[in-house]
Structures are given as C-alpha cells and as structure tokens.
Amino acid sequence: MGSVRQLSGRGTLFLDFRYLGQRCREYTALPDTPANRKRLEKALAKIEADIAAGTFDYSATFPGSRNIPARDPAPAPVPDLSTPAVPTSASAAAASAALSATPSFKDFTATWMSERQIEWRRSHLKVLKCTLDGHLLPHFGDRPVGTITKADILAFRTKLADLPGRTGPKMSPKRINGILAPMRQILAEAADRYGFVSPTLNLKPLRLRKTDVEPFTLEQVQQMLATVRPDWRNYFTVRFFTGMRTGEAHGLKWKYVDLDQRLILIRETFVLGEDEYTKTDSSQRDIRMTQVVFEALQDQYLATAKLSEYVFCNREGKPLDNDNFGSRVWYPLLRHLGLKKRRPYQMRHTAATLWLASGEAPEWIARQLGHSSTEMLFRVYSRYVPNLTRQDGSAIDRLLATRFAITNAQTAAASAPQEARP
C-alpha cells in the first residue's frame, strides 16, 4: 500500500508506491500542507486502483519520469471508433493470476505475527490470537490474501452482526470493529508487499453509540462504604478516591506504596492474569493520597503486607479476579442498596467528578488520572461539575450584578440635582 511522504531537507511531498514488483517514488514541488496531502492521497488512490485493474499507464501518468519500470507496458493504442470495441481480458487475467499466487491469509498472518509480536504486550497478543482463531482464520484462512475483496469483508461483517454478543443477543458494533481491526492491518501489509490495493482501504468502522459516564454522588459513595463488607472497605476507598483503573488497583504492589511520602506509584497493571506495563506512558504516574486513602492503606498494610506483595489480594495472596469481584461483591452491593447497575470502572469516573467538584486544578486531576492532557477531562466529565458545585454561571452573574449595581448607583448619584445632594 502506497503512501504520501515528505522529502526530508526540502519539506516537499512525494508518492511512494509499488508497481510491477518494484518500489517507485515520484517527487513533486508541493509543500507539505494538509490540502496538498489530501490532493496527492486522492491521486495515489486512483493510481493504486488502476494498478489493481491492470490499466495503469506509468508513462502517461508521469510523462518524462526517469523512474518508469523497465517492464512498463507500452501505451495502449488509440481505439478505432469506427468498429465495435472488442473487450480484452488479458491484463485482467494476468492481474488475477498474480493475486491468486499470493500466500494464503493463514500463512501471511503467521508471518505478520512473527514479525510484529515483539511490539506487542502479552495481553494484546492473547486477545489477538483469540480474535484470529475464533473468527478471521476459520473464515479467510485458506483464501489467497490478494483475492479477498471488499464484498467478502462486508459479507463477513454482516455474518458477525448476527452472532450472539458477550452481553447481548447480538454482537456489538464495538466488538465487530475490534475483530476487523487486525484484518485491516494484515491486508494493508499484504497489499504493500504484493502490490495490490487493500480491500479495507475505504471501509469505515461501524459507528458506535456514545456512552455517558455514570459516576456516583458523594452521598452514594458514603452509603456504599458504610454498607460494604469490612474486608472490602479499604479497596472501595482507594478506588473511589484515587481514580485508579481496575488493572492498576489489582496490580498494585506494596513496593509501589510510599506511606511516608503519601504517594501511590502507578508502574504496572494486572491484565488477563499477568503483570504488564501500564496502558500508556502517561499512565505512569504518582497519585497523591488523601487522608482517607492514607488511613485505608495503613489499615490494609496490617491485613495483607505479610501475606502478599499485592496490596489487594485473595486469601491465597494472589491478585483479585475482576469477574469474581463483580459477581460476588460489586453487583450484589448495588442491588442491596437499590442503586442503578453500572460497571466497577465508574469508581474511576467518580473520583474524577469529585476532584472537579472540589475545585482541584484540571491539570493536577489529569495527572492523577494518567491523562496526557486535560482534553479528555473536560470532554468526559465537565458536565457533572455544575450539578455538584453549582459553578454553572451563577458566580459570574453575582459578580456582574454586584459590579453593575455599584456602577449604576454611582451614575445615579452623579446625575442627581445639586440640591438633593447631602
């Protein structure tokens, strides 16, 4: 699959694509701007479509180019319009034969994984293998990778939509997009190596419904802490008032808890039964303990420090199991209190909204949550702040009302008749 790239040193753009098994570069004088990139990307898409159809004429597209491959076919003769055109399928047949000679989807996927797995986390590799073995390989495994068409993928996507989902009667658009994501990468790499246009090039992901966060109010948090089993109270306190992700909390080890400096060092996460590097680089952070969190961790230290390296663990000293926690502790507690069912991840959202409501600096909150900027903070959580703090424009109303009241009084006094003044 070709690309539009910048020529280092000059800042101009050039096309980089493959034709007849050769890598071709055609340079332009266009500066690297969004408009010029878009223009060249459209031209490149047309070139690759012509290459796939066997109708690409290099010399006509780039007249005077020094990079015309030696095997470039001569320009097609001008047709004689006086006689009916006789269609020829020679070029199409040659292109079809070339695509059929590509390795099978299964074989190329194995090559792709062996080359790329050094870049991935173990948890990602597990999920990827599950997706490949469960869906992609059974359906496309024996097909030559170059013969898979957009129509094939659309039919496969429709088939997925009729399968039962993890939490519903049908598979969700998010899950379908997740299954097709590795296929996009595999076909893009195959297209780049074997000189065809990826059938997923213009295939858009399914649109996902926007889901709102559902944090708990401070009163609900207090109610839950007062009701939950005593051996889980410290865990709930830390989750509600630190904003830690589930994997971060379950993977938290005592060596990352600094009670002297009152810091929680987020350095690992527990995913699919293994300790992993955090979700992103920005997730590596130090969380400042509030007094309630400090006291909860002091109490937890007495309970588990000698039993396990993990702060929160089961009776065998192993990290908590998220499914077990949800089915045996979390959801029964919500039902008992008559609270709306929601995922345990809402404890993280609750911490964010409570910090915002208390007036903490957004930059500080973003760092505590492990966000690289405040953009997500304002996009996801800001609508909850007015309901919690009444910072909904009333403060500026009071300021302006007070200021204009003073100004109006001064103006009225200045314009009053002389005899009426004291």
FIVODREN-796270 format. One record per residue: residue in three letters; x negated, y negated, z negated of N, C-alpha, C in turn. Coordinates in steps of 0.05 Angstrom, whole numbers, plus 5000, padded with zeros to 4 digits. Each point is the difference from the previous one (the first is absolute). Example, Ala and Ser with C-alpha at 12.3 -4.5 7.8 and 13.67 -1.06 7.14 Angstrom:
# FIVODREN-796270
ala473651144844501849765000498249765000
ser500749795014498449764999501549784986
***
This chain:
# FIVODREN-796270
met498350245000501749765000498249755000
gly500549825019498349775003500649794978
ser498449795001500349794981499049735011
val500949794988499149735007498049924978
arg497649935007497949954981498749735005
gln498549914980498649755002497050055005
leu498949855019497250025006498449844980
ser498550144983498549864979498049815012
gly499749774988498249795009501349805017
arg502150085015501449815018502849944990
gly501250194986502849964991502150035021
thr499250115023502050045022501050294999
leu502150065014501350264999499350175024
phe500050264995499750195023501750244995
leu500550155023501650244999498250244998
asp500750194983498450244996501950245004
phe499650165021501850225006498550225014
arg501450235003498850235014501450055026
tyr498450075021501250065026498350215013
leu501250215010498650225013497750114982
gly500650024975498050114981497849814993
gln500149755009497849824994501149764983
arg498349894984500749774984499549755016
cys502049835002499949765017500449754983
arg498449795006500349754986500349785021
glu502049844998500449775019500149754983
tyr498249815005499749764983501649775012
thr501049834982501449765008498749754987
ala500949775009499049754988502049894980
leu502050164993502149904982499050014971
pro500349784985499350004972501850184984
asp499150094977501550184983502149844985
thr502449995011502349874987502350205000
pro502049974982502350185000501450015027
ala500349775014501449995025498550165021
asn497349965001498450145020499950304994
arg499950084975500150284993502650135010
lys502249864995502650115008500150035030
arg498949815014500050005029498550245011
leu497650044988498350225009501150284992
glu501350014977501250254991502250095019
lys501549815010502150075020498750105025
ala497849875009498650095024498850284996
leu498950044976498850274995502150224999
ala502449944989502150205000500850075028
lys500149805018500750065028497850175013
ile497549944995497850155011500250294991
glu500450054974500150274990502450155010
ala502249865004502450145011499450085029
asp498649835016499350075027498050235001
ile498150004981498150224999501550274994
ala501849994982501550254993501750095024
ala501049815016501750085023498350075024
gly497449954999498250065023500149795022
thr501049764994500349795020498149764995
phe498250034981498249774994497949965022
asp499849755009498049935020498049814987
tyr497750104993498049844985499149755016
ser499350055026498949785016502149785004
ala502650075002502049805004500649854974
thr499850144977500549874975497749824991
phe497650095005497649844994498349975025
pro500849835019498549965024497349884994
gly498050125013497249904996498750104976
ser501350184985498850104975497750195007
arg497949984983497750185003500450264985
asn502250034987500450234982501950215012
ile500649985026501950195013498750284999
pro501350194987498950274999499550115028
ala497950175002499350105026502250175012
arg501650124984502150185010502749855004
asp499949745000502549855003501150055028
pro502550085003501150055026500149755017
ala499950035025500249775018502749884998
pro500349745006502649874998502050145019
ala502450024991502150135016500549845025
pro500450145022500649865025502749864999
val500349795016502649865001502050185014
pro502350054988501950195012501349895025
asp500650185018501449925025503049994994
leu501149764999502849974992501950075022
ser498950055024501850075023501050294998
thr498650164984500950284997500650064971
pro501850194995500650064972497650094985
ala499849904975497750074983500250294991
val497950145001499950284991498650014973
pro501450054978498750004974497950224998
thr497849934987497850194995499750044970
ser499550254992499750064972497250104993
ala498149955018497350104996498849884975
ser500149734998498849864977501450084975
ala502750015001501550084976499350284991
ala499750185020499350274993497350024988
ala498149845010497350004989500049904971
ala501649784996500249894973501250204980
ser502150145010501450204983498150234993
ala498450085020498150224995497949924979
ala499149755002498049904981501150004972
leu502649914997501249994974500550284988
ser500650185018500550284991497550134990
ala497749905010497450114992499049914973
thr501449814988499249904974500550224979
pro498649984978500450214979502849994988
ser500750224988502650014987500149804976
phe502549934994500449814977498750124975
lys500350264996499050134976496949984999
asp498750065023497150005001498949724997
phe501349815013498949734998500549894972
thr502250074988500549914972497950114981
ala499250255004497950114983497449845004
thr499349935025497649845005500349734987
trp502249885003500549734989499850004970
met501150204987499850014971497250054990
ser498550175014497350064991498249755002
glu500649835019498549755004500849784981
arg502550004992501149784984500250054971
gln500050254991500750054972498049884980
ile497649945009498149874982500949734992
glu501949885015501049734993502350014981
trp501250234995502550024985499650094972
arg501949924983500150114973501250285001
arg499450154979501050274999503150015000
ser501249814986502950004999501249945027
his498749825015501049955027499750245018
leu497850154998499550235016502150224994
lys500850034975502050194992502749935014
val500849754998502549915012499950045030
leu497849935012499750025029500250295009
lys498750194987500250285007502850104997
cys501449914979502850084996501749915024
thr499649755009501549895022499450155026
leu497550055005499250145024501150295001
asp499650154978500850284999503050034999
gly501449804988502950024997501649915024
his498849815016501749885021498549985027
leu497749885001498849935026498950245014
leu498450174986498850235014502050215009
pro502150064984502050195010501449915025
his500349735003501549905023498249955024
phe497649884996498349925022497450165003
gly499550194982497450134997498850115026
asp501650135017499050145024500049825024
arg501249764998500149825023497349875006
pro499149995025497749845006500549714992
val498149884986500549754987500749785021
gly498950035024500649795021502750035013
thr501450224995502650035013502449924982
ile499449924975502249924982501049735009
thr502549975004501249755010501649864978
lys500649755007501749844981502750144996
ala501150115021502650144997499750234981
asp497850155001499650224981500049904971
ile498749784996499849894972502749904991
leu501549875018502649904992501950244993
ala499850215016501750244994499250124973
phe497450014994499050104975500949824977
arg500049745004500949824979503050044994
thr501650045021502850064996500550264985
lys498350195005500250264986499449964970
leu498049844994499349944973502349874985
ala501349825014502249854987502350184990
asp500250245012502150184992499250194978
leu497550004992499050184979500849884973
pro500350174980500649904972497749854989
gly500549794985497949844988499350094972
arg498149874988499150084973502149924980
thr501449785004501949904980502849965012
gly500450075025502549955013500750225020
pro502449995012500850205020498350005025
lys498949775007498449975025497349874994
met498050065016497449884996500149705004
ser498649854983500149715000498249895022
pro500749765010498249875020497149974991
lys499749954974497349974989498450265003
arg501350224994498750265003499450075029
ile501849945018499650045028497649845010
asn499949754993497749835007497450124989
gly500150114976497650124989499150245015
ile501950155011499250245015498849925027
leu501249795013499049925026497449834998
ala499449894977497649844998497450155007
pro499550244990497650145009500050085029
met502450055011500250065028499249775017
arg500749764992499149765014496949985001
gln498850064977497149984999498750225017
ile501150244999498950225015500249955030
leu502349925009500449955029498449765009
ala499749794983498449775008497150085004
glu499050174983497250095002499750185025
ala501950185005499950175023500249845026
ala501749795000500249835024497449865006
asp498749914979497449865004497950195011
arg500050254992498050195008500550115028
tyr502550045007500650145025501349825021
gly500149744995500749815021502950005008
phe501950034980502849975007501349804980
val502449915006501449814983501550154978
ser499649934976501350134978503049975002
pro501650214998503049975001501249854977
thr498449964979501049854977499349705001
leu498949925023499049725002502149804994
asn502450035011502249814997502350124983
leu499350204984502150134983500049864973
lys502149864994500149864975501050184977
pro499049954976501050164977502949934994
leu501450194988502849954992500149784980
arg502049845002500449774982500850114972
leu498749894980500650084972501749804987
arg501950094983501649824985498349884977
lys500449744996498649874978501250094974
thr498350084982501050094973499149804979
asp501849924983499449814979498850144975
val498249864987499150114974502249964979
glu500050174980502149994980498750014972
pro498749784992498750004974502050004977
phe499150084977501649994976499849734986
thr502049924986499949764984498450064975
leu499149794986498550034976501850144979
glu502549944999501850134981500250305006
gln500150085026500150285007497450144993
val497849875003497450114993499950064970
gln500949804984500050044971501950234992
gln502250025014501950224995498750275006
met498650025022498750255008497850084980
leu498449804992497850064982501150094972
ala502349894993501250084974501350275001
thr500650105024501550255003498350245008
val497849955016498450225010498750154978
arg499450255006498750174980497449874991
pro499350024974497649864989497450085015
asp499850255009497550085013499849885028
trp502149875010499849875026500149704998
arg500349894976500349714997497549855009
asn497750104994497549865008499749995030
tyr500750225012499950025030501849795012
phe502549984991501949815010499149714996
thr498849954977499149734993497849925020
val498150185004497849935018501049965029
arg501850175009501049975027501649755004
phe501749934980501749775003498549734998
phe497750004986498749744995497249985012
thr499350195018497549975014500350005030
gly502350105011500450025028498450215014
met499050194985498450225013501750175017
arg498950095023501350195017500150274985
thr501850185010500350264987497450155000
gly498750025023497550145002497849884983
glu500049744997498049864983500450074971
ala502650004992500550064972499450304993
his500750185018499550284996497150075002
gly498549855015497150055003498349834981
leu501249854983498549834982498450174979
lys497549954998498350154981499049814978
trp499450124978499149844977497549845006
lys498350105017497549855006500649745015
tyr502549975010500749755013501749824983
val500350074974501549834981498049874981
asp499949745001498149854983501749854979
leu500350134977501649894979498749754987
asp497349995001498649774989500649755016
gln499850025026500549775018502949985008
arg501650194992502850025007500449995030
leu498750195013500250025029500550295008
ile501750035021500450265012498749995028
leu498150175005498549995025501250205019
ile501249905022501250175020497950085020
arg499150254999497950095017500750265016
glu502150144991500850255013503050025000
thr501050185016502950065000500350305002
phe502250114990500550295000502150055021
val499350145022501950045022499850305009
leu502350125002500250285009498150194985
gly499949964974498450184983497049944999
glu499149785011497249945000499449714994
asp497749944988499249734996498949885026
glu500949765007499249885025499149714995
tyr498749895020499549715000502749865001
thr500149754990502549854999501249965028
lys502549925001501449965025498549825020
thr499149774990498449825017497749894983
asp498249865013497849874985501049804980
ser502149855008501049804981501450124976
ser500650265002501250144977498050054978
gln497449985006497950024980500149744984
arg500950014975500449754985499950054970
asp499949794985500150014970502649884991
ile501650154985502649904990499649914971
arg500949764995499849894973502350114983
met499350114977502150114982501449784985
thr502750024999501549834981499850144973
gln501049864980499950114973501550274998
val502450015012501650254999498650235014
val498649945022498650215014497550094984
phe498749814988497650064983500850184977
glu502249944987500950174977500950275010
ala501350015024500950265010497650185007
leu497949885011497650165007498450084975
gln500049834980498850084975501450254988
asp502650005001501550224990499650255017
gln499949965027499650225018497250124997
tyr498149844993497350104995499950224978
leu501549954979500250194978501350265009
ala501849985021501550235008498550175020
thr498549885019498950165022497049985004
ala498649814987497249965006498350254995
lys500750164980498550254994501050235016
leu502349975013501250225015499250005029
ser499749765012499649985028498449755008
glu498850005023498849765011502149815011
tyr502450105004502249845011501549874977
val500849755004501549854979502750134996
phe501450055022502650134998499850285012
cys500750204984499650275009502150184988
asn500150255010501850194988498750154977
arg501250204989498950144977497550145006
glu499550065025497550145008497849805007
gly500549744997498049805006499849935029
lys501850095017499949945028501849765007
pro499549875022501549765007503050065002
leu501649804997502950045001500950075029
asp502150155002501250075026502349815005
asn499949865022502149805005502850125002
asp500250225014502750135003501050094973
asn498350114984500950104974500949764982
phe498449785002500849764984502749905009
gly500449995027502549895010502450174992
ser499850265003502350174995500650054970
arg497949994983500450074972500149764981
val498949775009499949774983501449765012
trp499149915023500949755012503049995006
tyr500950185018502849995008501950074978
pro499450194982501850044978500349764982
leu497849854996500149754984501949805013
leu499749965026501849815014502950084997
arg500650265004502750094997501149964972
his498350054980500849974972500749714994
leu498549815011500549724995502049875019
gly500950165019502049895019498749805020
leu497550035005498649825018500050115029
lys499949825019500050095028497650175006
lys500450215016497850185007498049855018
arg497550024993497949885016497450144994
arg498149975019497550144997498249894977
pro498350174989498149904979498349775010
tyr499649985026498349785011501149734993
gln502649994993501249744993498749884975
met498650164984498649904977497849805009
arg498850055022498049825011501349745009
his502350025014501449765008501049844976
thr500750144979500949864976497749844988
ala497650114999497749844990499649755016
ala500250025026499549775017502149784995
thr502550084998502149794996499849884972
leu499350164980499749894973497749804999
trp497850065014497749825000500849745014
leu501450025022500949765014501949844983
ala501850144987502049864983498749854977
ser497850114990498749884977498249765008
gly499749955026498549775009497150055005
glu499150255002497250065005499349915029
ala497549935004499149915026500250225021
pro501249955023500350215020497450135008
glu497849855002497450125007499250214980
trp500449944974499450194979501750255002
ile502649965005501850235002499250175023
ala499349885023499250165023497650174994
arg498149894985497650154993500750234981
gln501849954981500850214982501450235014
leu501549945021501450205015498250145021
gly497749885006498350125020500749915028
his501349765003500549895027497749835009
ser499550005025497849845011500649705002
ser502649944999500949725001502749984986
thr501049754999502649964987502350035020
glu499550065025502150015020502150204993
met499250254993501950214993501549924975
leu498649884982501349924974502449835005
phe499749795016502249815005502150135018
arg499250175019501950115018501850214986
val498950154982501450224988501549924974
tyr498649844984501049964972501349734995
ser499449805016500749734991503049954996
arg501750155014502849954997501150084973
tyr498550154984500950074973499249794980
val498249825007499149814980502149814991
pro501649875018502149824991502050134980
asn500650255004501950134983498950044972
leu497450004997498750064975499149754985
thr499349795015498849774987501649745005
arg502050025018501649765008498249805013
gln497850085012498449825016501150005028
asp502449895003501450025025500649735012
gly498349804995500549735009501049824979
ser500950114977501149834979497849824988
ala497650104999497849844988499549745016
ile499950035027499649765016502449824999
asp502450124998502449844997499949824975
arg499150124978499849854975497949785002
leu497750075013497949805003501049765017
leu501350065022500949795018502349844987
ala501750144987502349864987498949814979
thr498050094984498849834979498649765013
arg498450055021498549795013501849795013
phe502050105015501849815013501849854981
ala500750134978501649874979498449764989
ile497450044995498349784990499849785020
thr499550075026499749815021502649845004
asn502250135000502649865003500649814977
ala499250084976500449834977498349755002
gln497550035009498249775003501049825022
thr501050115021501149835022502449854991
ala501750134985502549874991499349774981
ala498050054982499249794981498849765015
ala498450065021498749785015502049835015
ser502250125009502049855016502249884983
ala500050044974502149894983499849704999
pro502249854997500049704997498249924977
gln498749775003498149904980501349974973
glu502549904999501349954974500750264986
ala500250225016500850254987497650144988
arg497649905006497650134990499649914970
pro499050174984499549934972497849804997
***
